[in-house]
Amino acid sequence: HWPPFCLLCVPCVLRLTFYIILIIARSPLAVVVGHISNNMNRSTLFTLLVASLCAAAVCATWWETNATIATATAKAASKEDAVVVVPFPGTEWLTRMAATTKDTTFTTQNGNTYSSAYDAVLYGAPLDNPCRNFNAYINSFVIPESLASWILHKVNDNLEWGHYILCYLRNFLGGILVYYGTASLFHYHIYIHPRSAQIFRNRPRPTWDTIWDQIKLSQASISMYTLLPVIDEWIIEQGFSQVYYTVDQIGGFVPYAFYTILYFALVEIGVYWMHRTLHTNKWLYKHVHMLHHKYNRADTLTPWASIAFHPVDGMLQASPYVLLLPIIPCHYLTHFVMIFFTAIWATYIHDAVDLWNVDPIMGSKYHTVHHTHYIYNYGQVFTFCDQFWGTFKVPDGPTGEPNTKRSHSRRSQKKSS
């Protein structure tokens, strides 16, 4: 029996998560992945990480170059065949939607008629704004055209408001999927996989009350936190940024790589100082950031704590990704992937487990120190900023386990006194 679910209802989401964990736990793929990761050393993991990042950049460039739609046209004067190269996703997706779905024609109050609601938010000219075209294309997978049409009519055919409402709904549903999906995978790997006996041999497990509290807080924060990507998309689509859609626009792969590294480096610095300010500013810490730091021990940190914060907290920490767009050129799809990556990364650094920690990555062992000591390890992905500005701290021992050396020295001092 598969009961109905409501994605906005916390008990239903928790029930769905439970079913997902059961499915993953019984999956043969989970056993294979667990066996492979059990036999990996630190150097192998670091090599795979670097290789994956390089492969992602190469694949993004290749995909963008090859996933284009060639539209045959004719020159009126010479009548020679020409090819107009249209960036992905092109225009054929709108044609397919109009052909496969009945009654998709959308007519606005001022009498303009479009092939569908998604064609309407593009004003019938999808090639004029490739970023907006890509957003509408992704939205069409999440929100049916009939629902999109209903939403646009409900806002009096205000196509701008309607488009960004659709983007928000997509981000909200996508945020739920990413949060519960990644947290469930980490939950299985840490708490259900046979290696969990080794992980918690000398340390307590988080309680279900703690996990439940984090899920409720995260579910509440998602509703507002997902507004930031909408602001991000508005800045890009309205032309207020330096974002470019194709690698050719920036001059090829070398400028693309240079500006991508520069953008990410400045984002890392921005996140570091934003996070540090949330601690040093007493008002911001008390009213915004302290809610997240109620999880101040290893046994209160879990993958479910990744976005268990005040929604303004999450928006402030992610704001450098948006604030730098008007200043530094950034490839649109690469930026899109970075935003998606931060959600998964937040899950990883909150699992309070020493697995997969490779320097100089700001892994979970370092972020656990941040939660237990407050004034160290503010960085997001790397430890460079903390090392440069003197806030870097190495854990005293295995994460979550009592420091036997410190305990022994204290006992020795008591005996001597």
N, C-alpha and C positions, 0 to 999 in steps of 0.2 A: 504494500500500500504506500503510495507516494502522496503525502498530504499537500494541499495547496500552500503557497508561500506568498508573503508580502515582503518585498525588499526594504520597505520602510519600517517594518515591524521587527524590533530587536529579538523577541523570542523566536519568531519564524526564521530570522537570519541565523540565529544560534543553532536552531534545529537543522537548517540546511547545511551549516558548517559541520555539524556532527556527521551527517550523511556523507559529506565530501571526505572527511577524515577516514571514515570506515572504508570508502571506496579506494582511497589512496593506499591505506594500510594493506589492503588485499591485492593491490596491483602488482603484477610481476615486474613491471618497469621499476617500481620503487625498490624492489629487492636488487635488481641489476644496478641501479644508480647507487644504492647504499653500498654494494660490494665494491664498485669502482672507487667511490670516494674513500672507503676505508683503507684502500691500498695506495693512496696518493700521499706523497710527501709535500712539504712546503714549497720546494722549488718547482715541482710539477704543477702545483696549483697556481703559482705566480706566473709560470710560463703560459698556462692555459688562459689566465686572465688577460695578459698582454696580447696574446694571439687572438682572443675573442674581440678585444677592443679594435685591433687592427682590421680584423675580418669584417667587423660591423661597419667601419669607415669605408672599406673597399666595396663591400656589398651595397652600401647606400649609394655610392657613386655609380656602380655598375647598374643597379636597379633603376636609378633615375635616368641614366643614359639610354638604357634598352627598353624600359617600360614606357614607351611613348607610342602615340598613335599617329601614323602617317596618313594624312588626308590629301588625296590627289586633287589638284586644282589645275586650272589652265590660265595662262597669261593671255589676256585679251589681245594684246598687240602681236606677239610672236607665236601664240598658240602652242608654245612648248610646254611639255609636262613639267610640273614643279611639285615639290613635296613640302608641305607645311608640317613641321614637327611640333606636336602638341605635348606639353609636359603631362605626365601621369597625374590624375586619372583620365585626362582628356575629356571628350564629350560623349563618347559612346555609351557610358553608363546611364546618361539621361535618355538617350535614344532607346536603350533596352528597357528602362523603366516605363517609358511611354508605350512601348510595344507590348510588354508582358502584363501590364496592369491596366485593368479597365477603369474608365472614368477618372483618369489622373489629371485631366485638364483643370488648371487652376486659374480662376478669373478674379482679379482684385476689384475693389469697390470703384476704382477709377476707370474700369473697363479694360485693363490690360490682361491679355490671356497668355498663359504659359503652359508648357507641356505637362508640368507637375509642380507641386509645392516646392520641390528642391530646385527646379528650374527658375521658379519665381524669386527665391532668395538670392539667386545668382543674376537676376534681372535679365535672363535670357542670354547672357554673355559670359559663360563660364571661363572663357580663356582670358578675359580681362583681369581676373584676379585668381591666379593659380592656387594661392593659399586658401582662399575662401572656397574655391572649387574642391580642394582636397578635404576641407572640413565638412562641406555638404555631402561629399561622397562617403566619408566615414559615418556621418550622422544617418545616412540612408540604411546602413546595416543595423543600426541600433533602434531607430524610430521609423516605423512603417510610414509610407507616404500618406496614407489616409489620416493617421494621427498627426503628422506634420501639417497637413492641410487644415485640420480642425484647429490646431494651435494657432496657425497664422490667422485664421478667420476670427479667433477669440481675441486677438490683439488688434482687431480692426484692420487687418491686412497691412499692418506696419511690418514690412519685410525685414527691417533692421532688428527690431525687437524680437520678432519671431525667429530669426536666424540664431540670435545669441541665446534665446531660451532653449532652442533645440541643442545648441552646443553645451549649455549647462546640464540639460537632462542626460546627454551623452556622457559628459564628464562625471556626473553623479553616479550613473549606473556603472560606468567604467571604473570609478574609484571603489565602489562596492566590490566589483568583481576582482580587482587587483588586490584589495586589502584582504578579503576572505580567502582568495585563492592562494596568495603567497603565504599568508599566515598559516593556512591549513597545511601547506607543504612543509613549512618549517616546523610546525607543531608535530607532524608525524615524525619527521627526521630526528627531533630532539626528545620528544616525550613518549613515542610509541615504538620507534625502531629499537631493535635489541641493544644498540649501543647506548640507549638511555640509561641502562643499568650502570655502565661505566661512567657516564657523564655525572650522574647523581650519586656516585658511590660515597663521596665525602661532603656532600652539600645537600640542603633541602630542596625539594621541588616546589615550584610555585603552586599556590592553592587555586582551586577552581573559582573561589571568590575573587581572587586577584584577576584572573583571566576574564571573568565575567564583567568586572568593573571596567577593565580596559576595553572590552568590546562595546559596552554601552557608551563610554566616553568617545570612542572612535566613531561609532555610528552617528553620534550627535555632531561631531566635528566635520564629518564628510560633507554634510549638507551645506556648510559655509565655505569650507576649505576649497571645494571644487569651483568656487567662483573665481579664484585667481587665474586658472587657465583660460577662463572666458575673457577676463581683462587682457590677458596675454594675447589671445586671438584677435581681440578688437584692435589693440595697438598695431599688430602686424597687418591685418586686413585693411586698416584705414591708412596705411602708409606712414605711420609714425615711427618706424623702426628701420634698421639697416639690414633686415632679413632679406635674403635672396633665395629663390626657389630652385635654381639649377646651378650646378657647379660651373658651367660655362659662363654664367653671369659674373662670377668672381674672378675668372681668368684661368680656371683649371684646378687640378688636384692640389698643387703646391700651395697656392693662396688659400684654398679651402682648408688644408691641414693647418696652415699657420694661424688663420683666424679662429679655427675651432679650438686649437690649443690655447690661444690667447683668451678667448671668451671663457673657456672652462676654468682657466687659471684665475681670472678675475672673479668669476662666480665663486670659486673656492675661497678667495680672500673675502669677498662680500658676505658669504654665509658665515665665515669665521667671526667677523666683526659684528654681524647682526646677532649671532648667537651669544657672543660675549657681552654685547650691550644688554641683552635680555637678562643677563645675570648681574651686571654692574649697576644698571639703572634700577633703583629700589622699587619704583612704582611699577615698571614693566614686569619685574620679577614677581612682585606680590600679586598683581592683578592679572597677569597673562601667563608667565612661564612656570610659576611655582606649581600649577596644577599638574604639569607633566612630571615634575620632580618629586611628587609624592611616592613615586616608584624609585626608592633610593637605596635598595639593596638588590643583590643579584637574584635572590629568590622572589623578588617582585618585578623583575624584568622578564618579559616574554616577547615573542614575535608579535603578539597582539597589542603591544604597547607602542608600535611604530607611529601611529597617529593619534594616540590617546593623549590629546592636548587641547588647549583652548584653540578654537579655529583661527583666531587672530595670530596666535603663536605660529602656527604652520604657515600662514600667509606671509608673515614677516620673515621667517627663516628662508622661505623660497623666493622672496621678492627680488634678490639679486639676479635671478634668471630672467626676470621681466625688466628690471631697471636698466640692465646693460644693453638691451636690444636697440635702443635709439643711438647707442654709441659704437658698439662693436658689430661688424658684419657677422651674421651667423646663418648657416644653411638651415632652411626651414625644417626639413625632415630630420636632420641631426638634432635640432632643438627639440623637436617633438619626441624623439627617442630619449633625450636627456631628461625631460620632464617625467616620462614614463619610468625611466631608470631610478629616479630618486625615490619613487614609491617602494620599489623592491629593495633598494639599498637601506631605507629606513627600517624595513623588517629585519634585515640581516644584522644591523648594528645593535638591535635591541634584544637579540636572542640570549645574551649573557652566556655564551658558550665559546670556548677557546678554539673550536674547529674553524678551519679556513682563515686563520689570521696570518697575514703575510705583510711584513713591513715593506714600504712605508704606508700601507693602507690603514686608514682609521677604522680598524675592525671592531668587532663587538667587545673584545677584551679592553680596548682603550675607551670605548664609549661607556662601558660599565663603570670604569673609573670616574668618568664624568658624572655619572648619576650618584656615585657614592661619595665623591669628594667635591663636587659642584664647581670648582674653580680651575679645572684642568680639562684638556682635550675637547676644545670647542669645534674642531674641524669637522668637515663633512665626509669627504672621501679619503683625503690624505692627511698625514701628520705634519706636513711641511710648515704650515702657518703656526701651529702650536710650538714647534721647535724654534721657529724664527722669533716669535714674540714671547717666548719663555713660559708657556702654559702647558708644556707637554709633560706627562707623567706616565711612567711605565708601571704596570701592575706589580704589586709586591709578590704575587704568586699566582697559581691557577685561579681562574675566575670563580668566585663563589665559595671557594674553599678557605677554611681558616688558615692564617699564616702561622705555620708551626714554628718557624724561627723566632718570630716576634713573641709568640706565646711562651716559648722556651726561655727567651731572655727575660721576660717579665717574671716567670717563676723563679729564675735564678736570682733576680734582684730581690725578690721577696725573701728567699732563703737567706741571702747574705745579710739582709737587714734584720 
